[in-house]
Amino acid sequence: MTFETIMVSLGEEFSIRLQATPVTGYVWDVHTLPESVQLLGSDYEKPASSIQPGDPVIHVFRFRTQKTGKHLITFVLKRQWESNEIESHEVTVRTD
């Protein structure tokens, strides 16, 4: 498991970027999302250079906090048809 802490202002949109290789079937999924944080969407960043099939890309998740305080978001990397994840990432969001 990897950990990250970020600071954001209340109502400010922020992004979490995670490296993924979706052609292998492994994608990041939001596993834990507090009610005080809104998921605005997600997409893959297009790299500036050309990529080959199977190259990793960046999966970008966009959020907005709706309350001040400390919020914990957990992501898991797994294939949608499998129950076990191969990696997880935990982000602590502090909102002032």
C-alpha distance (Angstrom), angle and dihedral (degrees) to the residues before:
residue distance angle dihedral
M1 . . .
T2 3.77 . .
F3 3.80 125.4 .
E4 3.78 134.7 -150.5
T5 3.81 134.7 175.8
I6 3.80 124.0 -158.8
M7 3.80 134.9 178.1
V8 3.82 121.0 -139.6
S9 3.78 137.0 168.5
L10 3.78 119.7 -112.7
G11 3.81 110.2 -84.9
E12 3.81 93.3 9.5
E13 3.81 116.5 134.5
F14 3.79 112.8 -123.2
S15 3.80 135.7 177.8
I16 3.78 136.2 -140.1
R17 3.82 114.7 -155.3
L18 3.80 120.5 -158.5
Q19 3.80 128.3 177.6
A20 3.81 114.0 -120.3
T21 3.80 141.9 166.7
P22 3.81 102.5 -147.1
V23 3.83 94.9 175.8
T24 3.83 87.2 70.7
G25 3.80 90.1 56.1
Y26 3.81 93.5 -109.6
V27 3.80 111.4 125.1
W28 3.78 134.3 163.6
D29 3.78 117.7 -109.1
V30 3.80 129.9 -172.8
H31 3.80 102.3 -113.5
T32 3.82 100.1 174.3
L33 3.80 123.6 25.5
P34 3.81 121.5 167.4
E35 3.81 118.6 -134.8
S36 3.82 87.9 -117.1
V37 3.83 91.4 66.0
Q38 3.80 123.3 67.2
L39 3.82 120.8 -151.3
L40 3.82 106.0 -139.1
G41 3.79 96.9 -176.6
S42 3.77 145.9 -70.9
D43 3.77 138.0 -122.1
Y44 3.78 142.3 158.8
E45 3.80 119.3 -94.9
K46 3.76 114.7 -125.1
P47 3.79 108.8 -129.5
A48 3.79 119.4 -126.2
S49 3.81 90.9 -125.0
S50 3.77 127.4 52.9
I51 3.78 116.7 -89.2
Q52 3.76 132.5 -152.1
P53 3.81 124.2 -131.1
G54 3.79 108.7 -81.3
D55 3.81 95.0 26.1
P56 3.80 114.6 133.3
V57 3.81 118.9 -103.2
I58 3.80 133.5 -169.1
H59 3.81 118.1 -100.5
V60 3.82 108.3 -152.9
F61 3.81 121.3 -158.3
R62 3.83 118.1 -168.0
F63 3.82 121.8 -152.5
R64 3.80 142.9 169.3
T65 3.81 127.1 -155.8
Q66 3.79 118.5 -131.6
K67 3.82 98.8 -171.8
T68 3.77 136.5 35.1
G69 3.79 120.0 -110.0
K70 3.79 138.1 59.7
H71 3.81 118.7 -35.1
L72 3.81 128.0 -174.4
I73 3.82 121.4 -148.9
T74 3.80 119.3 -175.7
F75 3.81 125.0 -163.4
V76 3.80 127.6 -168.2
L77 3.80 128.3 -159.8
K78 3.79 111.9 -144.0
R79 3.74 146.0 122.3
Q80 3.80 111.6 -89.2
W81 3.81 92.5 -126.4
E82 3.84 94.1 50.7
S83 3.78 126.6 75.4
N84 3.82 99.5 -148.8
E85 3.78 122.6 75.1
I86 3.80 121.6 -142.9
E87 3.79 95.1 -152.5
S88 3.78 140.8 9.6
H89 3.80 134.1 -159.6
E90 3.80 125.5 -160.6
V91 3.79 122.6 -158.9
T92 3.79 123.2 -168.0
V93 3.80 110.3 -157.6
R94 3.80 116.8 -161.8
T95 3.79 114.2 -162.4
D96 3.81 123.9 -165.7
